[in-house]
């Protein structure tokens, strides 16, 4: 009984193992095909150049369908609005639009201060661009409008080109705020027009891919540094200090030093107001997180704070009794359009391009996240056009450059928003506030707006956690993140971005120059070849070396590729070729010397036979002697020619140019296979380097083959005249395994190269 109990589980395990083996055998597949080199593959697959209509021809086509497609492409609202499902989506978009507008109001006022402008211009920037994006945008969930990073970039421009010191009034050295604000509004609106022109232009020429050079670690490091810049810029409102305008490299350090030096001058009422507002906002956000399941809409903490702080400030008189700075006059109604100032274009063009790229990078990254989540497509080029038109039109109506906000976009999605109808509703709500309710917020303390900005930086400041995650995942990306963060902090936002992009591109070049080189071995009983250093069961095929690079080969790393190949093969190719040439040169000189000595000997012998002259001879005898001498000379020359010819034939028969004949060590492999599967293109430097590899290894009696070349690479090889009599398409194979089988069937042959034979 006990025996059966113990044997039962064992039998079950054996049966399971047998079942798994049978299943594995069923999954095995067997393919029988001929060995294929490139020429045979092209014949078998009937290869030919791809034919298609050039793009420029389709662009020049004119038809009703083409015109309609262009209209729907550049004005997407005409495509989706007629099909809008009112019953299913309208309520969600309405609630979402109101929720976003409630957030947009305090953020618009606060981010205008961040840009160095009067608060009402934040409201303008929350209305015009949002409505324009509703017409031209392709993302259904992002919330376009004021954003902290864009505002601080605009603020650095306005404060550097229109500093407070330029508007000091002479009698009492006070700042003429009206003139300063007018100058800064002119700067910001002109900057917005330039940003819009850049974005629209790049979008029309389909330059949306430019954002791919801003990697995710770079963007996150940049926005984190920008968040720190925003935080420092709001300290003057939190402490009620009046600081000098500083811009350019190290301006952040100077600002922190000045804040620390002027801390004794802080206004207590302002500090208390900012701390209370910040604590209340944090508590409301925590409450929203806790009650998220039970609340149909999140509690509008910012709006409640604005209303409560304005009421308390008006009732208590915070400005007059405690010296708390307030927003001041907010004009009602829309401002008339204003033409940009062309004289400012030269000063703003560099900053405009930087802001255009950063704004688009933030918008498209968020747009793609929401598109993947909800299963639709975002057109990056049309997004560039839509964002550009938003900034271009907004700039004509005294707005500053905008992008999309992460926090508002998340609210728009989470509260049921389905389309940009939610954005249109939020812009209409802002319009009502501009027309009727704006003046009610004149007594709003600036410290409350500063607290609102700082609390909303939480999401970007949490990106410091990237340091730990990138340390574990990818330290090269961590290096990009840290370099971007430090450069942006020290050099300001415009120079910092330029340095970060250049650094990341240089790092990309360095990584291309230092790929992983490996010698491959065959995994037993398969046609798969893997790095023998990583796969213990992968074994090198006797007499065959298979070499692979993990990166494409180009002018930047062609020499490194060649050096790594010679090193990994275990043969000092250059030294072996040098020794071979020296020995061949010695052999050639020795042969010439022997021929010369033989020639001299034969000449001496012939001279001895012809110098026996008698004094008393007749003219006839002399003539006969001369004839005999000429015959002897002719016979001597013919003998020498025969000797030289015999010497050459003997040299040919003995193959004196082979490594074995010269007494040099032979490589332990007869064939070298280059796995070219990683190559995506081929330049002229790469072609020359490959030709040199073929030539060098053939000098040491190793045949070189290439495998797994992609069709564009083969076409570039043909265009570069790579193939000739010694290198043909029969040296290219469809796969590494094909090349290995061919190499095993054609081992080393000890034939003398035609060049060396010609030399000898």
Secondary structure, DSSP 4 states (H G I P E B T S, - for coil): -HHHHHHHHHHHHHHHHHHHHHHHHHH---------BHHHHHHHHT--------HHHHHH---HHHHHHHHHHH-THHHHSTT--HHHHHHHHHHHHHHHHHHHHHHHHHHHHHTTS-THHHHHHTTHHHHHHHHH---SS-EEE--HHHHHHHHHHHHHHS-GGGGB-TTT--B-HHHHHHHHHHHHHHHHHHHHHHHHHHHHTT-GGGGGGS-HHHHHHHHHHHHHHHHHHTHHHHHT-------STTHHHHHHHHHHHHGGG--HHHHHHHHHHHHHHHHHHHHHHHTTTT-SS---HHHHHHHHHHHHHHHHTHHHHH---B------SPPPP----GGGHHHHHHHHHHHHHHHHHHHHHHHHHHHHHHT----HHHHHHHHHHHHHHHHHTTPPP-EEEHHHHHHHHHTT--STHHHHHHHHHHHHIIIIIGGGGTT-BHHHHHHHHHHHTHHHHGGGGHHHHHHHH-HHHHHHHHHHHHHHHHHHHHHHHHHHHHHHHHHHHHHHHT--EEEEEEPTTSS-EEETTT-TT-BPPTTEEEEEESS---TTTHHHHHHHHHHHTT--HHHHHHHHHHHHHHHHHHHHHHHHHHHHHHHHHHHHHH----SS--HHHHHHHHHHHHHHHHHHHHHHHHHHHHHHHHHHHHTTTSHHHHTPPPPS-SEEEEE-TT-----HHHHHHHHHHHHHHHHTT-EEEEE---HHHHHHHHHTT---SSS-GGGEESSHHHHHHHHHHS----PPPHHHHHH-
